Amino acid sequence: MPPRRVVTGRSKEPRKRFAEELRLLRAQKGDSLRKVGEVLGWDASLFGKMESGKTIGSPEVVEALAQHYGAEEWLLTLWELAVGDPSQFLEQYRRYMALEQEAMSLWQYSVSAPPGLLQTPGYAREALTTGVKGEKLDQQVEARVGRRTLLEGDDAPPFRVILSEAVLRTRLRDPQEWRKQLEYLMEAAERPNITLHVLPFSAGPHGLMNTDTMFLRLLDGHTVAYTENDDRGELVEENGRVEGLQRRYDAMRDLALSPAESRKFITRLLEEMPCEPST
């Protein structure tokens, strides 16, 4: 068999390819980073970080770049692929993240922290600070927050999440950032594709007390689970184990507050906070 021919010689990893294409587009236009910053109104260092792969930027920045370079038809598409690129996540999560992008529906139980799909940048940064530092921290925060795009848009998959009351009682050190997180949960709970339950302490012991659990229903109809505790995470694909976890999840859901009662629960917590609402 003849060797596979390389068409472009550029990376096939979406995040790296996005950075490469940005560098190529700027070179073809003959712009300096400073000129791009002056024309578009952002600091030139941001575009330098995007071209080096340290950040992928926001959709607003990428849309402005696409218009500037005349690449509207494909640059935003490449950015969307980069957002979901599993290579930006730590090795042990990559297979799960790849499956998450393909899921037709998702449901989760969270023990002590909001699910990654519903975390604000402030929450993600504080949660990740203990294990990651410097530029790697910025990249991991961006990767986690970028996952939220999966639940946005008209074709977003349905997501049901059960939050232990402990999630809502374990505050961030920064009250303003914690308020933003609670407000974001309230906003998310209003979306038609998201169903949010609170499991109060009064529900008592249950089958998933110490284990964050996420279920993904995939395109071929079968379901996989991902379980995580303080020590490790595990992708569960064996049908019998997945079904056992689902039964425990369903039993726990019967103990949880309704979506309407859950929103009222979070509203009461916001009203009890001493700081002013975020603007």
N, C-alpha and C positions, 0 to 999 in steps of 0.2 A: 504494500500500500504506500503510495507516495506521501511524503510529509505534508501535514496540513499547511496551506498557504496563509500567511499573515496578511490581512487586508490593509490595515492601517498602521500596525505596530503600536497602537495606543492601548491603554489599559482596558480590560473588560470589567473591572470593578466599578460600579456606577459612581461612587464617591471620587475615586481617583480620576476617572474619565471626565467627570464634571470639571474638576480643577484643570485638567489638561486642555479641555475645550475652551475654558475661559482664557487661559494663557494664549492659545492659538488665535482666538477671536481678537484679542487686544493687539497681538503682533500683526495680524492681517490689516487691522485698521491703523496701525502706526501710532497708537496712543501710549503715553506713559501712565503709570498708576496715578500720578498727581493730576493729569488731565482728566482721567475718568472720574476721579473724585470731585474735581471742580465742576465738570459738566453735570454730574448726577446728584451732587449735593451731599455725598457721604465722605467720611474721612478716607483718604487713600489707603491707610493701613488695613481697612476692612477688606478692600479688594485684593491686597497682598496676601492676607490670610486665606481668602477664598481660593486664590490661585495656588497656594501652597498646600491646600487640603486641610488647614487647621479649623476651618469653619465652612459651612455651605451657605450661610447667609439666610435671610428671611425671604419669603415669596415676593415682598415688595421690592427688595433690592434686585432679585433675580429678574423680575419683570422689567425693571428699569434697564438692566444690562441687556436683556433680550431686545428691547426696543432700540437701544443705542447701537447695538451691533447688527440689527436687522435679522435677528435669529428667533423671532417670536414663535415660529412654528415648532421648534424642537427644544430650545434651551430650558423652558419651564418643565417640559416632560422629563428631560434628563435630571433636573433638580429633584423632581418627585421620586425618581428612581434612587437618587442618592440619599434622600431622606430615609428610605426604607432599606438601604443597603446593609445587610447583616454584618459586613466586614467592619463596620464602625463600632460594633458592640464587642464586649469581652468574649473570648473564645467559647466559654461554656454556655453562652446564651445564643450563639449564632444560629444553630439549627432551629431553635424555638422561634427566633425572630423571623426567620425565613418563612416558617409555617404561619406565623401570625399575619403576615402580609397577604396570605392566600385564603384566610379563614372566611367562611360564609357567615358565621355567627360566633360570638365569644361570650363566655360568662365566667365570673371570677368571685372568689371569696378572699378578702383582705383582712389579715389578722391585726396589724398594728400601724400600717402606713397606707395612704391612698395608692391605688394601683398606678403603675407607671404610665398607663394610658391617660390618666386623669391628674397628673402632677403638674403643678406650676413650675416655672424656672426656679423660683426662690426655694420651693420645697425640694426639688431635685438637687439643687446645689448643696443645701445643708445635709441632705441624706447621703450624698456621695462624697462629701468632704473628708470623712474619716478614712476612706480607702484610696482616694485618688487626689493628686495635686497638680497644680500648674496648668499647662496647656491641655494635658490629658483630662483634667477635670472639666475644662471648658468643652472639650469634645464629647465627653460622656453626658454632660448636662444637655448639650444640644441634641445628642442622639436620643436621650430619653424623652425630652420634650417634643422632638420631631415625631415620635410615635403617635402623638395625639392626632395627627392628620389622618390617620387610619379611620377615625370615628367622625370625620368631618365630610361634608358634601352630601349631595342627594343620593348617592349610591353607597353610603357608608353602611357597614354591616351592623346588625343589632348587637348590643352589648348589655348584658345584665350583670350588675355588680352588687355584692353584699358586703357592706363595711361593718366590721365589728365596732361596737361603741368605742373600743380602745383607740381606733383610728382617729376618731373625732375628739378624743380627750388627750391625746399625746401631741401637745402643741410644739411648734417651732420656737426657737429662742427669740426670733424677731416677731413681735405681735402683728405688725403690718403685713409681713409675708404670710403669716398664718391666716389672717383675715382674707387675703387674696386667695389662698388655697380653699377655704370654706366657700367663698363666693364662687370660685370656679366650679366646685362640686355642685352648687345650687344651679349654676348656669347649665352645666352638663346634664343635670337631672331633668331639665325642661326640654331637651332635645327628643324628637320622636323615636330615635333609634337607641336611646339609652334608658335603661330602667335601673333605678338605684334604690336599694333597701338598706336600712340600718338594722343590725342585730344588737339589741340592747343587752346590757349585762344581765338583766332579769331573765333572759332566755335560759340561762344556766349552761351546764356542760353540754357539748355536742361533739360530733365526730370529726371535726376539722379544727379543733381549738388552737393548735399550735402550727398550722400549716397553711400558708398562702397557696391557693389552688386556682389555676386558670384552665378552662376547657376551650378547645378550638374545634369547631365543626368544619371540616375541610371540603373541598370541591367534590371529592368522590363519595361524600356522605358519611365517612367514618370520623370519629372524634378522638382527639389526643388530649392529654392533660399535661400540665407542667406544675410541679409542686416545689415549694421553696421554703426553707427555714433559715435560721441564722448561719448555719454551717454550709449548706449546699443546696443546689437546685437540681431537679431531675425531670427529664422529658419522659412521660409515661405513654407508651403506644400499645401495650398489650391490652386486648379488649377486656379481659376479666378485671384487671386492675382499674381500668378507666371506668367501667360500669360500677365498681364498688365505690369509687370516689364520687361518681354522679349520684348514687343513692344517698350518700352522706350529705352531699350538697343540697339535694332536694328536701331532705328532712330538715336541714338547717333553714332553708328558705321558708318553710312553713312556720318557723319560730320568729322570723324577722318582721319588722314593721312594714306596712304597705308603702308603696312609693309616695303617696300623699302624706302619710304620717312621718315618713323619713325626711321629706322636705321640711316639714314643720319642726322636726327635731333639730335639723341643722340651722334653721332660722332662729330657734331659741338660743342656740350656742352663739350665733352672731350677735344677737341682742344682748347677751350677757358680757360680751367683750368690752373692756374699758376704752379701747382706742377708737378713734374716729373712723368711719368707713373710708376705704381707699377710693381715690378719684382716678 
